[in-house]
Amino acid sequence: MTALAAHESGRDVFSHDLLLHDSDLALVQGTRAFVQEGLGSGGSVLVHSTESQVAMLHRALGSHPRLTYGLDQDLYQSPIATLFHYQRVLEDSSGSTALWATGTVPLGEQRAAQDAWARYESLVNEALGPYAFHGLCTYDTRVLPAHVIAAAKATHPHMDTGGERRPSPDYQHPAGFLATPLAGAPRPPSAAPTLVMNLLGVRDLVQGRHHLRRVMESSAVPSPVVGDLLTATNEVLTNGLRHGAPPVRLEVWVQPAKVTCRVTDRGSGIGDPLSGYRYAEPPGPMGLRAARHLCGEILISNPPGGGCSVVLTAP
Amino acid sequence: MIRASRPDWHGHLLLIHHTEQERRAGVATWVRCGLELGEKVLYIEPAAQPAARSLLNVLAEQQVVLDGATARGQLQILRADHDLYTTDGLVDQIDDALAQGYRGVRLSAEAPTARELLSGRAHQDLEWATDLLCRTRPVSILCQYSADLARKALPEVSAMHGDGVRETLLQTARLPGGIIVRGEVDVSNHDVLHWALQAATLGAADSFVVDLSQLEFLDVSGARALLEATKSYRHSGGRVRLRKPQHLVHRVLELCRVDEAGGLMVDQS
């Protein structure tokens, strides 16, 4: 296939498509078309999945100097790390070669992990949107639960059906998707928080850190994870104190295997709940971005009554 | 002559205090340190010092054991006047103390005490002259600045006090070929770190060590300070080595890609 043909397929610089399949044959056919289009347009192509599925696709698709096969266990360890890794690769290549990636994200058995990967799929559109990136995400309708398929339809702007691309009618913008029940965004426990503290100025940050460190000692969360949450929470508190309206409230829920922090202020809020996902050149405005790197994921919401609420969790 | 690495509370130090309580605690530690070392402690107070703010009151409140230091002249309060607040005036006091057999002399005052007698420019000149005294005689000087006053002229004030800063969360000290940074850096004090580093790299040779082994917390603004404060030094060929960051600090350095900046390396050994 030629670059002209790629253009004829109607792709923009960025595309993120969904392929729902109910047979291995359909998976191979859909993947082959995508890989050929990528190679034909001069791009680098990555096929990733589980070991057995990669082996099957390798047999079917063969080899090419610009075609690589990767395993999810190496490439897709956690949603946000994977997202920022792709972003970094694309940023560093500065658009010289388009990256075409196809495969299935490692959804796992647990609902929480499946939801986290659904949010990843949605955030791909925000974080990788500015780059020459094309994704074809393959979902096997024979084995995947209905909520996973519904989320996939809501997180991919296009669907590939019978070799044709068409806009997904269920697609939602990431900011909208994250607020839906389908996204399963982490929420603080309903119990009373372990710690509540109001910070009035940046000189209160040290007290906030010390109290947070102290209450987290009673959890079994490993200390590097606790350290990352401490640094991330400090950045969010800093953001609230500098750009929000004090007092900035810190609430912490310590559970045996999980720590949740919520930071709220009465300011006009962080206008964009997706702040910190777009690439920023260090040492630029890094605070929220660093928090997202450190904490895996943080959820920003601007409640209707005003103010801003940010939820961070570890692990 | 540049002295080798010295312990805390020595040399020409900048005490930045946000509250009166912080000022008192800092002064008390500094006096205690001098008395223990057998140094002469000179403390300059304005003629109209309110009793509550006077050094003797502060030391009593902070439970510093004087053990007759005032009676035997080891601790001496000097009244600020135009004769004292000159380079010659201070040198006379210092040389007198050394002639009395003290192994060292330390001197402290609040910055506004000098500001009442001297123009801003004259005060600056005197600070530079005393900085030289700290390098050429066994002298330590602690200059007490409120955070508000220090922030009005942080670049100059940091440059004049090359031996280190004592701030609520952050302490720095000179090392051979570098600086050691202790405590915590966040958005409340990242500018203090920035200007201390900028000042320290100004006259540095072609390599400079920032010892981070005792830094317990660094936020993104602090990482940015490490980068930006050393930028002109690095751009003119200097190499900066960030030594032994703790795990938490190292994570932030990695995130901000500090280790990828030209002329800068993170050394974990």
Interface residues (C-beta under 8 A of the other chain):
Chain A: V202 R203 L205 V206 R209 P224 G227 D228 L230 T231 N234 E235 T238 L241 R242 P282 P283 M286 G287 A290 H293 L294
Chain B: H18 T168 L169 E184 D186 V187 S188 F217 D219 V220 S221 A223 R224 L227 E228 H247 L248 R251 V252 L255 C256 R257 V258
